[in-house]
């Protein structure tokens, strides 16, 4: 079989595989959907979707409906007990800012509309819902029974219970009974009557609050639970607008006519914000509309309705503003059925019954969850299958040969594509001998990694980027660095101007991937996996960066910058290697030391000293043991008992003079100091001599300093207190002398830190460090390895220096990746790509949508801008360097083109299924990443642990 025939067979088999699994998956999904009740049934439904009386019901997957909020408003219509309601609907914005309102005409709300909030600065929001706080939920009032007026209340309740013919107080105190409670007997005092009335009013508010909470909590919980679990169940959230009800030929239809895809955002205050998804727009709800068209044979009207609805903008609709979509419902009611009618539910008729063969439409709505339709994926797979059978079809990824011909064919095709043909005969022997030598000599350029790497990551990059393997399977348990490896591989591909797609079946696996990328590369990556709104913002930022930075980049300047950064990184890495060699050499001495007796203790003490006082470790080898002992003795003498009263003395100079100490001693009546002071006083009393010597002024200065001294904030008076002052001054004089004579020279000569020895905590810490230094010195002398201590000091200094160099290398590597990516993308970007990005950036800036106040003009411009936005998006999405999408989102955002990306990464592959195959077809190479349960597509793929 020649190469062309074999390639044709490969394409046919691949197309058959795609068609088979698409039909199989769609059949299975339809079977799963049919097992659950839908809006179109063969038996009468128990109730319409909007008539459910419990939020979060599971009928048709409905989370809540319009009736749930009707109940909430009815419970507060008589007496609103919330200053700020826990839910708010927002009207369609008529200007730059949206305004908040409730269901207005549809629900007869008594809540007043408020001004716009900061959450709606950029995108429309339909609903904001929060939980009730503890302050909003009133405690149940207790029935008093121990005072005169409280016993009157008990008597009133007992009489009322007999009158109402109930046995329990719980059955009596209900909302209906409290609304019609009998008046207190006129024989009661005004105080008792007021107490009874206050109790009844308070209990009624309590019951209403509890009823309100009973309805609100399931709504919030159902919505919050969906936000946490929908990614695992592969579901989507749909807001169904309008309600159609009809019964005909044994078929019962009760469901929405329009659908809008929505997403839920969790705000910082715990509120849930429901927003329409920008990328999908408004569409007909096919199951209901198709069933009605079949009933009344109105298929001819469907195409026109499809076009009309497709032109609608979801951001000018609002469930809290029925007039924004009622006009299309009225049109659908009369066009889908000759006798169809529209009946507004705002009149209070909550149950819209219709006669047989008559279609009734209202503006009711519901929010329901459903499994993502397999038709999108099946349509994507079918599109790939159709293109594969075309005469000039593009090349398929090489890894697909393992799916159609088995592992052996994969190896043969890989060798045929990447290895030159081997000559026969004597030249064949020469080729087989020389070729491996040449391949070993040829150096391979190492890919650029902005993050630290390992040998396993280098091997993965070598297989994919140097050896050009079409696929690589990477296994590793949780925490083994798989996400770190993916981030490095993505950056390495982007540095070569290539495009990358990262995907997974579930969004949580992708949520941390973008944050692992360097900031410069992160701006080129669009992550839509967690939120479409966030993804669209990232898309706009990426497009603006590409249009501004990449299109205007000077390739030669960027290349010079890359060369400079590479030289700097190489120089720093050489320094790191030199440091590693020195550390390795010193480590050998340390290992020998640990093996000796008491060597482990010496190493441990030295490590602790290096952490606490590295400045002291620098002189361990220089000083003699006697020097450490003497210095330790001096510092130990400065330690005072914690209960010593000296510590309570305050207000004296930090360096007391001997004269001040003698003056304080004279206050105690000591003779040795008084003699000196008397002699000085006699001399000072002689005017001429006193003036010449200045003794009088000096003594006055000492007296002023002494007058500032206190003990526990009180001036000393007794002899004992002055004795304490004298001892304190003498102690701090010794401290000052020690600092000046012994410590300050070490600060200047050895670089020791400046320590305030007036603080006892500093004295005790220094004494402990010196005591440990004495131990280290003695152990070093005993082991006769005094020089090894200096080796450990040098190792620590080298380690600190290495850490600093590693940080510099990390920073320069990120700059290098940024410059390399910009230069590579700038070279590969065509003028068409640049114009597409510039056009999308301009349209996306307007797509924040300057809506006009005139509805007719607004709708016309909005339709045009929306179409321009979608066309620009389809053009620019293929030029975005990096996408992060779930498997189900690939078919929504990316065109079905083979080898659209240079690399497709599948994370958490053990959770993936056949739906990932269309995503893999979009990549020239595959990187399959998973844990120990990872499913290998083919055993012939190279594996790296």
Secondary structure, DSSP 8 states (H G I E B T S, - for coil): --HHHHHHHHHHHHHHHHHHHHHHHHHHHHHHHHTS--SEESS--SS-GGG-SSTT--GGGEEEEHHHHHHHHHTTTSS---SS-SEEEE---SSSS--EE--HHHHT--S--B---GGGSSS---EEE----TTTS--------SSHHHHHHHHHHHHHHHHHT-SSHHHHSSHHHHHT-----TTS-HHHHHHHHHHHHHHHHHHHHHHHHHHHHHHHHHHHHHHHHHHHHTEEEEEEEEEEEEEETTEEEEE-SEEEEEEEEE-TTS-EEEEE-TTT-EEE-HHHHHHHHHHHT-GGGHHHHHHHHHT--GGG--TT-GGGTHHHHHHHHHHH-TT-EE--GGGS-------TT--EEEEEEEEEEEE--HHHHHHHHHHHHHHHTSTT-----GGGHHHHT-HHHHHHHHHHHHS-----HHHHHHHHHHHHHHHHHS-------SS---HHHHHHHIIIIIS--SEEEEE--TTSSHHHHHHHHHHHHHHTT--EEEEESSGGGTTTHHHHS-HHHHTTEEE-SS-HHHHHHHHHHHHHHIIIIITT--HHHHHHHHHHHHHHHHHHHHHHHHHHHHHHHHHHHHHHHHTSTTHHHHHHHHHHHHHH-HHHHTTTTTS-HHHHHHHHHHHHTT---TT-GGGGEESS-SS--HHHHHHHHHTTT-HHHHHHHHHHHHHHHSHHHHHHH-HHHHHHHHHHHHHT-EETTB---SHHHHHHHHHHHHHHHHHHHHIIIIIHHHHHHH------TTSHHHHHHHHHHHHHHHHHHHHHHHHT-HHHHHHHHHHHHHHHHHHHHHHHHHHHHHHHHHHHHHHHHHHH--HHHHHHHHHHHHHHHHTT----SSHHHHHHHHHHHHHHHHHHHHHHGGG-SEEEEEHHHHHHHS---TT-EEEEEESSGGG--GGGHHHHHTEEEEEEEE-TT---S-TTSEEE-
